[in-house]
Amino acid sequence: MNDYSEDYEEALDAFLIWMKDAGYTANTQKSYLGDVHEFLNSLGDKSLESVKKFHVISYLSSVRERGVSDATRNRKHASVTCFFKALIDLELHRVNPALDIKKSKTDKNRAPVYLDESEMLRFFSVVEGKYRNRNLAIFLLMAYMGLRVGEVHTLDIADFNAERRLLSVFGKGRKWRTIPVPEPVCPVLALAIEERLLPKRNKETAMFISQKGRRLSIRTIQQAASDTFDRFQNDILPMHRIPYSSHKLRHSFATMLLRKGADLRTVQELLGHSSIQTTTVYTHITSREKEEAMSRLTLELPVLSMNELIIE
């Protein structure tokens, strides 16, 4: 238990209330609060009014020295920024000392790990267990509709319009998007809903229910994917296995769309990216595809004499 001053306690309570009111997921609330707790511990009981940009940079530098990834460092920066924004919105603070601090440069050129279509079919073939149909529906939503794990978690039964084959998805930034459901996915999704476990609460609207009759947690979805990926790579030595995760199914969806000729803007809309720059990470091209593209070029040069080929 942290022995915070009353100043910190009030600010933390206010931050949590602000995040809940803004619609942040429970997972995001937990992550942001953890980061802010860590930041406050680094202040040495300084009052929030005395916190300057220097203190935030000092904290982020100490985070980097611990060897965390640039992405994690940037998330912690976002947490602290959001914390002070909340306090300003609630009229408990006046200045945000975390603003205008440069983000760490992440490796944007690193190609995401993904499955090609044949690998995807083999992945689906090893989905098994008591909740096979439920898990298969979940994996299809990620692999053939591009849903994030958190978006699958928040799905309600009413979000699926079977007649029109549409799914309403509540994504990042509290934005809704409507995604057409591929025809082969519809019966699998319908079956999973039909076999849905009896909810513990009468008013439970979740599309996917856990064994305990509650909304399926993000962690359970991730674990189901992890177990399936273990079976998928069962014939490969552990040291040579690819670090697949549930999010790699979303990577695979984006990659398949682009390779089939979908334009970047459409893929952005389907993935729910606020910026098209985020979508460009999926435009990775293999060496084989580069060679095939170059082989399509026709090049007719005039016949050159030997004298013209001599370099003076």
C-alpha positions in Angstrom: 0.0 0.0 0.0 1.4 3.4 -1.0 1.5 6.0 1.8 0.4 9.0 -0.4 -0.3 12.4 0.8 -4.0 13.5 0.7 -3.1 15.6 -2.3 -2.2 12.5 -4.3 -5.1 10.5 -3.0 -7.7 13.1 -4.1 -6.0 13.4 -7.5 -5.9 9.6 -8.1 -9.6 9.3 -7.1 -10.5 12.1 -9.5 -8.4 10.5 -12.3 -10.2 7.2 -11.9 -13.6 8.9 -12.0 -12.6 10.9 -15.0 -11.5 7.8 -16.9 -14.7 5.9 -16.1 -16.8 8.9 -17.2 -14.7 9.1 -20.4 -15.4 5.4 -21.2 -11.9 4.0 -20.8 -11.9 0.2 -20.6 -11.1 -1.4 -17.2 -7.8 -2.7 -18.7 -6.8 0.9 -19.7 -7.8 2.2 -16.3 -5.6 -0.3 -14.6 -2.6 0.3 -16.8 -2.8 4.1 -16.6 -3.3 4.1 -12.8 -0.3 1.7 -12.4 1.9 4.1 -14.5 0.7 7.2 -12.5 1.3 5.4 -9.2 4.8 4.8 -10.3 5.3 8.4 -11.4 3.9 9.8 -8.1 6.3 7.5 -6.2 9.2 9.1 -8.1 8.3 12.6 -7.0 9.3 12.2 -3.4 6.2 13.8 -1.9 6.5 16.9 -4.0 3.2 18.7 -4.3 1.5 18.4 -7.7 1.5 22.2 -8.0 5.4 22.1 -7.9 5.7 19.4 -10.6 7.6 20.7 -13.7 8.4 19.2 -17.1 11.8 18.3 -15.7 10.3 15.9 -13.2 8.3 14.1 -15.9 11.4 13.8 -18.1 13.4 12.6 -15.2 10.8 9.9 -14.5 10.7 8.8 -18.2 14.5 8.7 -18.3 14.6 6.4 -15.3 12.0 4.2 -17.0 14.2 4.0 -20.1 17.3 3.1 -17.9 15.4 0.1 -16.6 15.4 -1.3 -20.1 11.7 -1.1 -21.0 10.8 -0.8 -24.7 10.2 2.5 -26.4 6.5 1.6 -26.7 6.2 1.0 -23.0 8.0 4.3 -22.2 5.6 6.1 -24.6 2.6 4.5 -22.8 3.8 5.7 -19.5 4.2 9.2 -20.9 0.7 9.0 -22.2 -0.6 7.9 -18.8 1.0 10.9 -17.0 -0.2 13.3 -19.7 -3.7 11.9 -19.4 -3.5 12.2 -15.6 -2.8 15.9 -15.6 -5.3 16.5 -18.4 -8.0 14.9 -16.2 -7.1 17.1 -13.3 -7.2 20.2 -15.5 -10.6 19.1 -16.9 -11.9 18.7 -13.3 -10.5 22.1 -12.3 -8.1 20.5 -9.8 -4.9 21.6 -11.6 -3.9 24.3 -14.1 -0.9 23.2 -16.0 0.1 19.9 -17.8 3.8 19.4 -17.3 3.8 16.3 -19.5 2.9 18.1 -22.6 5.4 18.8 -25.4 7.8 16.1 -24.3 9.1 14.1 -27.3 8.0 10.5 -27.7 10.6 7.8 -28.1 11.1 6.7 -31.7 9.8 3.2 -32.1 10.9 0.9 -34.9 8.2 1.8 -37.4 9.9 -0.2 -40.2 9.6 -3.5 -38.4 7.1 -5.7 -40.2 4.3 -7.1 -38.0 4.2 -10.8 -37.4 1.3 -12.4 -39.3 -0.1 -15.6 -40.7 -0.8 -16.1 -44.4 -4.1 -17.6 -45.5 -2.9 -21.2 -45.6 -1.4 -20.8 -42.1 -4.6 -19.2 -40.9 -6.7 -22.3 -42.0 -4.3 -24.6 -40.2 -4.6 -22.4 -37.1 -8.4 -22.7 -37.2 -8.1 -26.5 -37.6 -6.3 -26.8 -34.2 -9.0 -24.8 -32.2 -10.4 -27.4 -29.8 -11.8 -27.9 -26.4 -15.1 -27.5 -24.6 -15.6 -24.0 -25.9 -14.3 -24.6 -29.5 -17.2 -22.9 -31.3 -17.0 -19.8 -29.0 -13.2 -19.5 -29.4 -13.4 -20.2 -33.2 -15.9 -17.3 -33.5 -13.6 -15.0 -31.5 -10.6 -15.9 -33.6 -12.5 -15.3 -36.9 -13.6 -11.9 -35.6 -10.0 -10.9 -35.2 -8.5 -12.7 -38.2 -11.2 -11.9 -40.8 -12.7 -8.7 -39.4 -9.7 -7.1 -37.7 -11.1 -6.7 -34.2 -8.9 -5.9 -31.3 -9.0 -8.2 -28.2 -10.6 -5.4 -26.2 -13.3 -4.9 -28.9 -14.2 -8.6 -28.8 -14.4 -8.3 -25.0 -16.9 -5.4 -25.2 -19.1 -7.0 -27.9 -22.8 -7.4 -26.9 -25.3 -9.7 -28.6 -27.2 -6.7 -29.9 -24.1 -5.6 -31.9 -24.6 -8.4 -34.4 -27.2 -7.9 -37.1 -27.4 -11.4 -38.6 -30.0 -10.4 -41.2 -27.9 -7.6 -42.6 -24.6 -9.3 -41.8 -23.2 -6.3 -40.0 -21.3 -6.0 -36.7 -21.2 -2.8 -34.7 -17.8 -2.4 -32.9 -17.0 0.0 -30.1 -13.3 0.8 -30.6 -10.5 3.0 -29.4 -11.3 6.6 -28.8 -14.9 5.7 -28.0 -15.7 5.4 -31.7 -18.2 3.0 -33.3 -17.5 1.4 -36.6 -19.7 -1.0 -38.6 -18.0 -3.9 -40.3 -19.6 -6.3 -42.9 -19.5 -9.9 -41.6 -18.0 -12.3 -44.2 -20.6 -14.9 -45.3 -18.6 -17.9 -43.9 -18.2 -16.2 -40.5 -21.9 -15.6 -40.0 -23.0 -19.2 -39.2 -20.0 -19.7 -36.9 -20.9 -16.5 -35.0 -24.6 -17.4 -34.9 -23.7 -20.9 -33.5 -21.5 -19.4 -30.8 -24.3 -17.1 -29.7 -26.8 -20.0 -29.8 -24.5 -22.0 -27.5 -23.8 -19.0 -25.3 -23.5 -20.0 -21.6 -26.2 -18.9 -19.2 -25.2 -15.5 -17.8 -24.8 -15.2 -14.1 -26.7 -11.9 -14.2 -30.1 -11.5 -15.9 -29.0 -8.2 -17.5 -25.7 -9.6 -18.9 -25.6 -8.5 -22.5 -22.1 -9.8 -23.4 -21.8 -11.7 -26.6 -19.1 -14.0 -25.1 -19.6 -15.5 -21.7 -17.1 -17.2 -19.4 -17.5 -20.5 -17.6 -18.6 -18.4 -14.5 -21.4 -16.8 -16.5 -19.7 -13.4 -16.8 -18.4 -11.3 -19.7 -15.4 -13.1 -21.1 -12.2 -11.2 -19.9 -9.5 -10.0 -22.2 -7.0 -12.2 -20.4 -9.1 -15.3 -21.1 -9.3 -14.4 -24.8 -5.5 -13.9 -24.9 -4.9 -17.2 -23.1 -7.2 -19.1 -25.5 -5.3 -17.7 -28.4 -1.9 -18.5 -26.8 -3.0 -22.2 -26.2 -4.1 -22.5 -29.8 -0.9 -21.0 -31.1 1.0 -23.6 -28.9 -0.8 -26.4 -30.7 -0.3 -24.7 -34.0 3.4 -24.8 -33.5 3.5 -28.1 -31.7 5.9 -29.7 -34.2 8.4 -26.9 -33.8 11.1 -26.8 -31.1 10.2 -24.1 -28.5 13.4 -22.1 -29.3 12.4 -21.8 -32.9 8.7 -20.9 -32.4 7.4 -17.5 -33.6 6.0 -15.3 -30.8 2.4 -15.3 -32.0 -0.3 -13.7 -30.0 -4.0 -12.9 -30.4 -3.1 -9.5 -31.8 -1.2 -11.2 -34.7 -4.6 -12.3 -36.0 -5.5 -8.6 -36.5 -2.1 -8.1 -38.3 -3.0 -11.0 -40.6 -6.3 -9.5 -41.5 -4.7 -6.2 -42.5 -2.0 -7.9 -44.5 -4.5 -10.1 -46.4 -6.6 -7.1 -47.3 -3.7 -5.1 -48.7 -2.3 -8.1 -50.6 -5.7 -8.6 -52.2 -5.7 -5.0 -53.5 -7.7 -3.1 -50.8 -6.8 0.5 -50.6 -5.1 1.9 -47.5 -8.0 4.2 -46.6 -10.5 1.3 -46.6 -8.2 -0.8 -44.4 -7.8 2.1 -42.0 -11.6 2.3 -41.6 -12.0 -1.4 -41.1 -9.3 -1.5 -38.5 -10.6 1.6 -36.7 -7.3 3.5 -36.9 -7.6 7.3 -36.2 -4.6 8.0 -38.4 -3.7 6.4 -41.7 0.0 6.5 -40.6 -0.8 3.7 -38.2 -2.2 1.6 -41.0 1.0 2.0 -43.1 2.9 -0.4 -40.9 1.0 -3.2 -42.7 2.3 -2.3 -46.1 5.3 -4.5 -45.6 6.4 -6.4 -48.8 8.4 -9.6 -49.0 11.4 -10.1 -51.2 9.5 -12.6 -53.3 6.8 -10.0 -54.0 9.4 -7.4 -54.9 11.0 -9.9 -57.4 7.6 -10.7 -58.9 6.7 -7.0 -59.3 10.1 -6.3 -61.0 9.6 -9.2 -63.4 6.5 -7.6 -64.7 8.4 -4.7 -66.1 9.2 -4.7 -69.8 12.4 -2.9 -70.7 13.5 -2.5 -74.4 16.8 -0.8 -74.8 18.3 0.2 -78.1 21.1 -2.0 -79.4 24.4 -0.6 -78.2 27.7 -0.9 -80.1 30.8 -2.1 -78.3 32.3 1.4 -78.6 29.3 2.8 -76.7 29.8 0.3 -73.9 33.5 1.3 -73.4 33.8 3.6 -70.4 36.1 6.4 -71.0 
